[in-house]
């Protein structure tokens, strides 16, 4: 079973820098088994603490779980577009609304986004800061979710031309090719 630490393809390197946080969050749900690592306040608190996104005394309740899991699924939706899937406008709207948790700071070093607030607000802002930073340096479009709908595992496309669409060609890619072959044979085109 895939977890945030054990992607389907052990050979794939994780996303670079803070973008790895986004990858880890999206992969808290194993779509194939339904196992969700942040499905209740206790598990979400544990995950956020492990990721360094909250202080030990931060308040995490059912509303925080809903907020984080909604953001996670909106991110999954957006990452699907990186492999050619259509994006639900509601996912874009949700993430746009959450952008209010970011502050823009200007100093001698330049302009930067900084997570604002405390607790869950700061955790959400940290994830979105990672997205914004990745967009600026050009790595965002390479974070994708596997095109296999029964997988949807987030992976970073390290390929030279950025054309990977499965988390693991040997597993999800081969299943898709075998499925297409069987369909061609059934239709008489194979």
C-alpha positions in Angstrom: 0.0 0.0 0.0 1.3 3.5 -0.9 1.8 6.0 1.9 3.4 9.4 1.9 6.8 7.7 2.6 6.3 4.7 0.2 5.2 5.9 -3.2 4.2 3.2 -5.8 7.5 3.7 -7.5 10.4 3.4 -5.1 12.7 4.6 -7.9 11.0 8.0 -8.1 12.6 10.9 -6.3 10.3 13.2 -4.3 9.5 16.7 -5.3 12.2 19.3 -4.7 12.3 21.7 -1.8 9.1 22.8 -0.2 7.0 21.4 -3.0 7.6 18.0 -1.3 5.1 19.3 1.4 2.4 19.6 -1.2 3.2 16.1 -2.5 3.1 14.6 1.0 -0.3 16.3 1.7 -1.9 15.1 -1.5 -0.6 11.6 -0.7 -2.2 11.5 2.7 -5.2 9.8 0.9 -4.5 6.4 -0.7 -7.2 6.5 -3.4 -7.0 2.8 -4.1 -7.6 1.7 -0.5 -9.4 4.7 0.9 -6.8 5.0 3.7 -6.7 8.6 4.9 -3.9 9.8 7.2 -5.7 13.0 8.1 -9.3 11.8 8.5 -9.9 13.0 12.0 -8.5 15.7 14.3 -6.0 13.4 16.1 -4.5 12.1 12.9 -4.4 15.5 11.3 -2.7 17.0 14.4 -0.1 14.2 14.2 0.5 14.8 10.5 0.8 18.6 10.9 3.2 18.2 13.8 5.3 15.8 11.8 5.4 18.2 8.9 6.4 21.0 11.2 3.3 23.0 10.3 1.8 23.6 13.8 2.9 24.0 17.4 2.1 21.2 19.8 -0.7 23.2 21.5 -2.5 24.2 18.3 -6.2 23.7 18.2 -7.2 21.1 15.6 -10.9 20.3 15.3 -13.3 18.7 12.7 -13.5 22.0 10.8 -9.7 21.9 10.4 -10.0 18.4 9.0 -12.6 19.5 6.5 -10.6 22.5 5.5 -7.3 20.5 5.0 -9.0 17.6 3.2 -10.9 20.0 0.9 -7.6 21.8 0.1 -5.9 18.4 -0.5 -8.5 17.3 -3.0 -8.5 20.7 -4.7 -4.7 20.4 -5.1 -5.2 16.8 -6.4 -7.6 18.2 -9.0 -5.1 20.9 -10.1 -2.3 18.4 -10.3 -4.4 16.3 -12.5 -4.4 19.1 -15.0 -0.6 18.7 -15.2 -1.2 15.4 -17.0 -4.0 16.7 -19.2 -7.2 16.3 -17.1 -9.9 18.9 -17.0 -10.0 21.0 -13.8 -13.2 21.6 -11.8 -13.5 25.4 -11.4 -14.6 24.8 -7.7 -11.1 23.5 -7.0 -9.5 26.6 -8.3 -12.0 28.8 -6.4 -11.3 27.0 -3.1 -7.5 27.4 -3.5 -8.0 31.1 -4.5 -10.0 31.7 -1.3 -7.3 30.0 0.8 -4.7 32.4 -0.7 -5.9 35.0 1.8 -3.8 33.2 4.4 -0.6 34.5 2.7 1.1 37.8 3.3 3.3 39.6 0.8 6.5 41.0 2.4 8.8 43.4 0.8 12.3 44.0 2.1 15.9 44.5 0.9 15.9 40.9 -0.2 12.9 41.3 -2.5 9.3 40.3 -2.5 8.3 37.1 -0.8 5.2 35.3 0.4 5.0 34.5 4.1 2.5 32.2 5.8 0.3 34.3 8.2 -1.9 33.5 11.1 -1.5 30.7 13.6 -2.5 27.0 13.9 -4.4 25.7 10.9 -4.3 29.0 9.1 -0.6 29.0 9.2 -0.4 25.4 8.1 -2.7 26.1 5.1 -0.6 29.1 4.3 2.6 27.1 4.4 1.3 24.6 1.8 0.1 27.4 -0.5 3.4 29.3 -0.1 5.1 26.1 -1.4 2.8 26.1 -4.4 3.5 29.8 -5.1 7.3 29.4 -4.7 7.3 26.3 -7.1 5.3 28.3 -9.6 7.9 31.0 -9.6 10.9 28.7 -10.0 9.1 26.5 -12.7 8.7 23.3 -10.8 5.0 23.4 -10.1 3.9 22.0 -13.5 6.1 18.9 -12.8 4.2 17.9 -9.7 1.4 15.7 -11.0 -1.1 13.0 -10.0 -1.0 9.6 -11.7 -3.5 9.5 -14.5 -4.8 6.1 -13.3 -8.0 7.1 -11.5 -7.7 4.2 -9.1 -4.3 5.6 -8.1 -4.1 9.4 -8.3 -0.8 9.3 -6.4 1.1 12.6 -6.5 4.6 12.3 -8.0 7.2 14.7 -9.3 8.1 14.3 -13.0 11.9 14.3 -13.2 11.8 13.2 -16.9 13.8 15.3 -19.3 10.8 16.4 -21.3 8.3 16.5 -18.4 5.8 14.1 -20.1 5.3 11.5 -17.4 1.7 10.8 -16.6 1.8 7.7 -14.4 3.4 7.4 -11.0 5.0 4.2 -12.1 5.2 3.0 -15.7 5.7 -0.6 -14.6 2.5 -0.6 -12.6 -0.1 2.1 -13.6 1.3 2.6 -17.1 1.3 -1.1 -17.9 -2.2 -1.5 -16.6 -3.4 1.3 -18.8 -1.7 -0.1 -21.8 -3.1 -3.6 -21.1 -6.6 -2.1 -20.7 -6.3 -0.3 -24.1 -5.0 -3.5 -25.8 -8.0 -5.5 -24.4 -10.4 -2.9 -25.6 -8.8 -3.0 -29.1 -9.0 -6.8 -29.2 -12.7 -6.7 -28.1 -13.6 -4.1 -30.8 -11.7 -6.1 -33.5 -9.1 -3.5 -34.1 -6.3 -5.4 -32.3 
